[in-house]
Amino acid sequence: MSPRLLLAGFGSFPAAPLNPSAAVIATLAREGWAPPGSEIDYLTLPVQWQGAAETILREVQARPVGGILVVGVAVEAQTFRVETLGRNCASPDRPDQAGRVWGSACVAEAGEDVIASTAPCQAMASALETEGLPVTLSEDAGDYLCNFTLYRLLHTKAAPKVGFLHVPQARECAETATFDLAQIRQAVSATAAAFCAELTRPAA
């Protein structure tokens, strides 16, 4: 069977009324894009403490995948960031798109402090470098829904490999941004292709 990757992006929230992660993933989904020899499932996630990870968990329970790659926007970022760690921390009083707060400084009360990403982070970063795009291997995905979702998926072992890519804001969304949606699409497809290549690699 062809390896299958779930590629998910976030919808809008106050800091990103047009979220480039969702915009690019919607474009790839319409095109039916997938790397040769692989299959891609697509999802758009609500920016909600109780909703984002659950949307993915329901999907993979019904249709298991070899890997999950979540894409989110870091509105102040100047590089693409491959997240290498999920941290058991959350902003307890920051409202989500539905106006609700999480109410705890932890994602999971009994969870580990940090969990390493199980995605091929170095291969993903190298793919971005090959495309001529600036990339950082990051150890801090923040304390909002991006880190929250990454940690939840790693903590629950939602798939054999779970990763997260932070993309910068797009020019179509903010005049001061450095990259346009075409470049963000280039980054997401290159990263997903590198992820899928790892899924095809025989286990050691």
C-alpha positions as CSV (number, residue, x, y, z in Angstrom):
1,M,0.0,0.0,0.0
2,S,1.1,3.6,-0.7
3,P,2.1,5.5,2.4
4,R,-0.5,8.0,3.6
5,L,0.1,11.3,5.3
6,L,-2.5,13.5,6.9
7,L,-1.8,17.1,6.2
8,A,-3.6,19.6,8.4
9,G,-3.7,23.4,8.6
10,F,-5.5,25.8,10.9
11,G,-8.4,28.1,10.1
12,S,-8.6,31.8,10.9
13,F,-8.1,33.4,14.3
14,P,-7.8,37.1,15.3
15,A,-4.1,37.4,14.6
16,A,-4.5,35.7,11.2
17,P,-7.9,36.4,9.6
18,L,-6.6,34.7,6.5
19,N,-4.4,31.9,7.8
20,P,-1.9,30.9,5.1
21,S,-1.6,27.3,6.5
22,A,-5.3,26.7,5.7
23,A,-5.2,28.6,2.4
24,V,-2.3,26.6,1.1
25,I,-3.6,23.3,2.2
26,A,-7.0,24.1,0.7
27,T,-5.2,24.7,-2.6
28,L,-3.3,21.5,-2.4
29,A,-6.5,19.6,-1.6
30,R,-8.3,21.1,-4.6
31,E,-5.4,20.1,-6.8
32,G,-5.3,16.6,-5.3
33,W,-1.6,17.0,-4.9
34,A,0.5,14.2,-3.5
35,P,4.1,13.1,-3.9
36,P,4.6,10.3,-6.4
37,G,3.8,6.9,-4.7
38,S,2.1,8.5,-1.7
39,E,-1.4,9.5,-0.6
40,I,-2.4,12.7,1.2
41,D,-5.5,13.2,3.3
42,Y,-6.3,16.9,4.0
43,L,-7.9,18.6,7.0
44,T,-8.6,22.2,8.1
45,L,-8.6,22.5,11.9
46,P,-10.6,24.9,14.1
47,V,-8.5,27.2,16.2
48,Q,-10.1,25.7,19.4
49,W,-8.6,24.3,22.5
50,Q,-11.2,21.5,22.5
51,G,-11.5,20.8,18.8
52,A,-8.2,21.0,16.9
53,A,-6.6,17.8,18.1
54,E,-10.0,16.1,18.4
55,T,-10.6,16.7,14.7
56,I,-7.4,14.9,13.8
57,L,-7.9,12.1,16.3
58,R,-11.4,11.3,15.0
59,E,-10.0,11.3,11.4
60,V,-7.1,8.9,12.1
61,Q,-9.3,6.6,14.2
62,A,-11.6,6.2,11.1
63,R,-8.7,6.1,8.6
64,P,-5.3,5.4,10.1
65,V,-2.2,7.1,8.5
66,G,1.5,6.6,8.7
67,G,2.2,10.2,9.6
68,I,0.6,13.5,10.5
69,L,2.0,16.8,9.5
70,V,0.3,19.9,11.0
71,V,1.0,23.3,9.5
72,G,0.4,26.5,11.5
73,V,1.3,30.2,11.1
74,A,3.8,32.1,13.3
75,V,2.8,35.6,12.4
76,E,6.1,37.2,13.5
77,A,8.4,34.6,12.1
78,Q,10.9,35.4,9.4
79,T,11.8,31.8,8.6
80,F,10.0,28.5,8.2
81,R,10.3,26.5,11.5
82,V,10.3,22.8,11.8
83,E,9.2,22.1,15.3
84,T,11.3,19.4,17.1
85,L,9.5,19.3,20.5
86,G,6.0,19.4,21.9
87,R,5.9,21.0,25.3
88,N,3.4,20.3,28.0
89,C,2.5,24.0,28.4
90,A,-0.4,26.1,27.4
91,S,-1.6,29.7,27.8
92,P,-4.4,29.2,30.3
93,D,-6.2,32.5,29.8
94,R,-5.8,33.0,26.1
95,P,-9.1,32.6,24.3
96,D,-9.5,30.5,21.2
97,Q,-11.5,31.4,18.1
98,A,-14.7,30.4,19.9
99,G,-13.8,32.7,22.9
100,R,-13.0,29.8,25.2
101,V,-9.9,29.4,27.4
102,W,-8.1,26.2,28.3
103,G,-7.8,27.1,32.0
104,S,-4.6,25.2,32.7
105,A,-1.0,25.8,32.1
106,C,-0.5,22.2,31.1
107,V,-1.7,20.3,28.0
108,A,-2.0,17.0,29.9
109,E,-1.7,17.1,33.7
110,A,0.1,13.7,33.9
111,G,2.1,14.2,30.7
112,E,5.8,14.4,30.2
113,D,7.3,17.9,30.2
114,V,8.5,17.6,26.6
115,I,8.0,15.0,23.8
116,A,10.3,14.8,20.8
117,S,8.7,15.1,17.4
118,T,8.6,11.7,15.6
119,A,8.7,13.3,12.2
120,P,11.8,13.3,10.0
121,C,12.7,16.9,11.2
122,Q,16.2,17.0,9.6
123,A,14.9,15.7,6.3
124,M,12.1,18.3,6.3
125,A,14.5,21.1,7.1
126,S,16.9,19.9,4.3
127,A,14.1,19.9,1.8
128,L,13.3,23.5,2.6
129,E,17.0,24.4,2.3
130,T,17.1,22.7,-1.1
131,E,14.1,25.0,-2.2
132,G,16.2,28.0,-1.1
133,L,13.9,28.8,1.8
134,P,15.2,29.9,5.2
135,V,14.5,27.3,7.8
136,T,15.1,26.8,11.6
137,L,14.9,23.7,13.7
138,S,12.9,25.0,16.5
139,E,12.5,23.7,20.1
140,D,9.6,25.9,21.1
141,A,6.3,25.9,19.3
142,G,4.8,28.5,21.7
143,D,2.0,28.1,24.2
144,Y,-1.1,28.4,22.0
145,L,-2.9,26.0,19.7
146,C,0.1,25.0,17.6
147,N,2.2,23.6,20.4
148,F,-1.0,22.3,22.1
149,T,-2.0,20.3,19.1
150,L,1.5,19.0,18.5
151,Y,1.8,17.9,22.1
152,R,-1.6,16.2,22.2
153,L,-0.9,14.2,19.0
154,L,2.5,13.1,20.3
155,H,1.1,12.3,23.8
156,T,-1.7,10.2,22.4
157,K,0.5,8.6,19.8
158,A,-2.0,9.6,17.1
159,A,0.2,8.2,14.3
160,P,3.6,6.5,14.1
161,K,5.2,9.8,13.0
162,V,3.9,13.3,14.0
163,G,5.4,16.6,13.0
164,F,4.7,20.3,12.8
165,L,5.7,23.1,10.4
166,H,5.4,26.7,11.3
167,V,5.1,29.0,8.3
168,P,5.5,32.8,8.3
169,Q,2.6,35.2,7.5
170,A,1.9,35.7,3.8
171,R,2.0,38.9,1.8
172,E,-1.6,38.3,0.8
173,C,-2.5,38.4,4.5
174,A,-0.1,41.2,5.7
175,E,1.7,43.8,3.6
176,T,4.8,43.6,5.8
177,A,5.2,39.8,5.3
178,T,8.3,38.5,3.5
179,F,6.8,35.5,1.7
180,D,3.8,35.1,-0.6
181,L,1.3,32.2,-0.7
182,A,3.2,30.6,-3.6
183,Q,6.4,30.3,-1.5
184,I,4.4,29.0,1.4
185,R,2.9,26.4,-0.9
186,Q,6.4,25.5,-2.1
187,A,7.5,25.0,1.5
188,V,4.5,22.9,2.6
189,S,4.7,20.6,-0.5
190,A,8.5,20.2,-0.1
191,T,8.2,19.4,3.6
192,A,5.3,17.0,3.0
193,A,7.2,15.2,0.2
194,A,10.2,14.8,2.6
195,F,7.9,13.4,5.2
196,C,6.3,10.9,2.7
197,A,9.7,9.8,1.6
198,E,10.5,8.8,5.2
199,L,7.2,6.9,5.4
200,T,8.4,4.7,2.4
201,R,11.7,4.0,4.0
202,P,12.0,0.4,5.3
203,A,12.2,0.0,9.1
204,A,15.7,-0.6,10.4
